[in-house]
Amino acid sequence: MATLWPLVREHMAAAQGAQARVYNRRAQPREFAPGGRVLVLVPTMECKFLAKWHGPYEVIEKVGEVNYRIRQPGRRPPETVYHVNLLKKWVARDVLCSFPPPQGPAKTEPVEVPIGEQLSKSQHQDMMELVECHRDVFSTEAGRTDLIQHHIITEPGKKVKLRPKKGKAATIPDTGGQKRSSPTGGPGPHMGMRMPCPGETHWEAGPPLPPGRS
């Protein structure tokens, strides 16, 4: 045993080194500077087995080779040490400048209004002047009018909902095999079968359906 034990340690160290190289083949070293902002992968309040990225939080300092102390305001404790695998760099979105829309009436391009060819020159000129005077009407931009108003009055605090009411379908009773004449004089095509026939109903949404799978 004293002779084999050093050989076992040598082979074990070689095997562990090979496994570490395979495991770290795609690993990328990550370092965070103090004062930087990172996201932290922590379990959610609903389920401890479900983790989500939270943050961004501030990096206070580096503790050891792979741990960082993170400041988390509003959480207990406010400062926690996390492994580097639970941290991700926070990348802020670019802020786009937005400008308010221009005030005043929008400028629209003139629209060519087709005018009938049967008009005379004087009538054509009058029509062109009429179109020019009412350029706001002959435009590609949608407008507003206050000539017509419509109000829908409902009870205060009550939502209007319509549900289909369940009713019985109108059916033709079974006559026991006896023929029954239709309004046209001949026997009805659905005599002897309990099938829906045209009739009036008080349904509010959708037509009535006969009971059954069909």
C-alpha positions as CSV (number, residue, x, y, z in Angstrom):
1,M,0.0,0.0,0.0
2,A,2.8,2.4,0.8
3,T,4.2,1.8,-2.7
4,L,0.9,2.0,-4.6
5,W,-0.6,5.0,-2.7
6,P,1.7,7.6,-4.5
7,L,0.8,6.0,-7.9
8,V,-2.9,6.3,-7.1
9,R,-2.6,9.9,-6.2
10,E,-0.8,10.6,-9.4
11,H,-3.4,8.9,-11.6
12,M,-6.2,10.6,-9.6
13,A,-4.7,14.1,-10.1
14,A,-4.3,13.4,-13.8
15,A,-7.9,12.3,-14.1
16,Q,-9.2,15.3,-12.2
17,G,-7.1,17.6,-14.4
18,A,-8.5,16.1,-17.6
19,Q,-12.1,16.4,-16.2
20,A,-11.5,20.0,-15.3
21,R,-10.1,20.9,-18.8
22,V,-13.2,19.3,-20.4
23,Y,-15.5,21.1,-18.0
24,N,-13.9,24.5,-18.5
25,R,-13.4,24.2,-22.2
26,R,-16.2,26.7,-23.0
27,A,-16.0,28.7,-19.8
28,Q,-15.1,32.3,-20.2
29,P,-13.5,34.2,-17.3
30,R,-15.7,37.0,-16.0
31,E,-14.6,39.8,-13.7
32,F,-16.7,42.7,-12.4
33,A,-15.2,46.0,-11.2
34,P,-16.4,47.6,-8.0
35,G,-19.1,50.1,-8.7
36,G,-20.4,48.2,-11.8
37,R,-23.9,47.0,-12.2
38,V,-24.9,43.3,-12.5
39,L,-27.9,41.0,-12.6
40,V,-28.3,38.4,-9.9
41,L,-29.9,34.9,-10.5
42,V,-31.9,34.3,-7.3
43,P,-35.0,32.1,-6.5
44,T,-38.4,33.7,-6.8
45,M,-40.9,34.2,-4.0
46,E,-43.4,31.9,-5.5
47,C,-41.1,28.9,-6.0
48,K,-37.6,28.3,-4.6
49,F,-36.8,26.0,-7.5
50,L,-37.6,28.7,-10.1
51,A,-34.8,31.3,-10.4
52,K,-35.0,34.6,-12.3
53,W,-32.6,37.4,-13.0
54,H,-33.1,40.4,-10.8
55,G,-31.5,43.8,-10.7
56,P,-29.5,45.6,-11.6
57,Y,-27.5,45.8,-8.4
58,E,-24.1,47.4,-7.6
59,V,-20.9,45.5,-7.1
60,I,-19.2,46.5,-3.8
61,E,-16.0,44.4,-3.9
62,K,-14.5,41.1,-4.9
63,V,-14.3,38.4,-2.2
64,G,-11.8,35.7,-3.1
65,E,-11.3,34.5,-6.6
66,V,-14.9,33.7,-7.7
67,N,-17.2,35.6,-5.2
68,Y,-18.5,39.2,-5.2
69,R,-20.3,41.2,-2.6
70,I,-23.4,42.8,-4.1
71,R,-25.5,45.7,-2.6
72,Q,-29.2,44.9,-2.9
73,P,-31.3,47.8,-1.6
74,G,-34.8,46.7,-0.4
75,R,-33.7,43.1,0.3
76,R,-32.6,41.3,3.5
77,P,-29.7,41.4,4.0
78,P,-28.9,44.5,1.9
79,E,-25.4,43.1,1.1
80,T,-24.8,39.5,0.0
81,V,-21.9,37.5,-1.4
82,Y,-22.7,35.7,-4.7
83,H,-20.7,33.3,-6.8
84,V,-19.6,34.6,-10.2
85,N,-21.9,32.0,-11.9
86,L,-24.9,33.7,-10.5
87,L,-23.9,37.1,-11.8
88,K,-24.4,38.7,-15.3
89,K,-23.2,42.0,-16.5
90,W,-26.0,44.6,-16.9
91,V,-26.1,46.2,-20.3
92,A,-28.2,49.4,-20.3
93,R,-30.4,50.2,-23.3
94,D,-29.6,53.1,-25.5
95,V,-31.9,56.1,-24.7
96,L,-33.6,57.4,-27.8
97,C,-34.5,61.0,-28.0
98,S,-38.1,61.7,-28.6
99,F,-39.5,65.0,-29.9
100,P,-43.0,66.2,-29.3
101,P,-45.2,66.3,-32.3
102,P,-45.4,69.6,-34.1
103,Q,-48.2,71.9,-33.0
104,G,-50.7,73.4,-35.3
105,P,-52.5,72.0,-38.4
106,A,-50.7,69.3,-40.3
107,K,-49.6,70.2,-43.8
108,T,-51.0,67.8,-46.4
109,E,-50.2,67.5,-50.0
110,P,-53.0,68.6,-52.4
111,V,-55.1,65.8,-53.7
112,E,-56.2,65.7,-57.3
113,V,-60.0,65.5,-57.3
114,P,-61.4,63.9,-60.5
115,I,-63.9,66.3,-62.2
116,G,-66.4,65.1,-64.8
117,E,-65.5,65.8,-68.4
118,Q,-69.1,66.7,-69.3
119,L,-68.7,70.0,-67.5
120,S,-68.1,73.2,-69.4
121,K,-65.1,75.4,-69.0
122,S,-66.9,77.7,-66.6
123,Q,-68.4,74.9,-64.6
124,H,-65.0,73.2,-64.5
125,Q,-63.4,76.5,-63.1
126,D,-66.2,76.8,-60.5
127,M,-65.6,73.3,-59.4
128,M,-61.9,73.9,-59.1
129,E,-62.5,77.0,-57.0
130,L,-64.9,75.0,-54.8
131,V,-62.4,72.3,-54.2
132,E,-59.7,74.9,-53.4
133,C,-61.9,76.6,-50.8
134,H,-62.7,73.3,-49.1
135,R,-59.2,71.8,-49.1
136,D,-59.6,70.4,-45.6
137,V,-62.4,68.1,-46.9
138,F,-60.5,66.9,-50.0
139,S,-57.5,65.7,-48.0
140,T,-55.8,62.3,-47.3
141,E,-55.8,63.0,-43.6
142,A,-58.8,61.9,-41.5
143,G,-60.7,64.7,-39.9
144,R,-63.4,65.2,-37.2
145,T,-66.9,66.5,-37.3
146,D,-69.2,67.8,-34.6
147,L,-72.4,67.7,-36.8
148,I,-73.4,64.2,-35.6
149,Q,-73.1,62.9,-32.0
150,H,-74.0,59.6,-30.5
151,H,-74.2,58.8,-26.8
152,I,-74.5,55.3,-25.3
153,I,-76.0,55.6,-21.8
154,T,-75.6,52.7,-19.4
155,E,-76.1,52.2,-15.7
156,P,-73.3,53.7,-13.6
157,G,-70.8,51.0,-12.6
158,K,-72.4,48.2,-14.5
159,K,-70.8,46.4,-17.4
160,V,-73.0,45.4,-20.3
161,K,-72.6,41.7,-21.1
162,L,-74.9,39.6,-23.3
163,R,-74.8,35.8,-22.9
164,P,-76.7,33.4,-25.1
165,K,-79.8,32.0,-23.3
166,K,-80.5,28.3,-23.3
167,G,-83.7,27.3,-24.9
168,K,-85.5,24.5,-26.6
169,A,-85.4,24.1,-30.4
170,A,-88.6,24.0,-32.3
171,T,-89.2,20.4,-33.5
172,I,-91.9,18.6,-35.5
173,P,-93.7,16.1,-33.3
174,D,-93.8,12.4,-34.2
175,T,-97.2,11.6,-35.8
176,G,-96.8,7.8,-35.3
177,G,-96.2,7.1,-38.9
178,Q,-99.2,9.1,-40.3
179,K,-98.4,11.3,-43.2
180,R,-98.9,15.0,-42.7
181,S,-99.3,17.5,-45.5
182,S,-97.0,20.4,-45.8
183,P,-98.1,24.0,-46.6
184,T,-97.4,23.4,-50.2
185,G,-99.8,20.4,-50.4
186,G,-97.4,17.5,-50.4
187,P,-96.1,15.5,-47.5
188,G,-93.4,17.2,-45.5
189,P,-89.9,16.0,-46.0
190,H,-89.1,15.8,-42.3
191,M,-92.3,14.0,-41.2
192,G,-91.7,11.3,-38.6
193,M,-88.3,12.8,-37.6
194,R,-87.7,15.1,-34.7
195,M,-85.6,17.6,-36.6
196,P,-85.4,21.4,-36.2
197,C,-87.8,23.5,-38.3
198,P,-88.0,27.2,-38.9
199,G,-89.5,29.2,-36.1
200,E,-89.3,32.3,-33.9
201,T,-87.1,32.5,-30.9
202,H,-86.1,35.0,-28.2
203,W,-82.4,34.3,-28.4
204,E,-80.1,37.3,-28.0
205,A,-76.9,35.8,-29.4
206,G,-76.7,33.0,-31.8
207,P,-79.4,30.6,-33.1
208,P,-80.8,27.8,-30.9
209,L,-79.3,24.3,-31.3
210,P,-81.2,21.0,-30.8
211,P,-80.1,18.9,-27.8
212,G,-77.9,16.0,-28.6
213,R,-74.5,15.4,-30.1
214,S,-75.6,16.5,-33.6
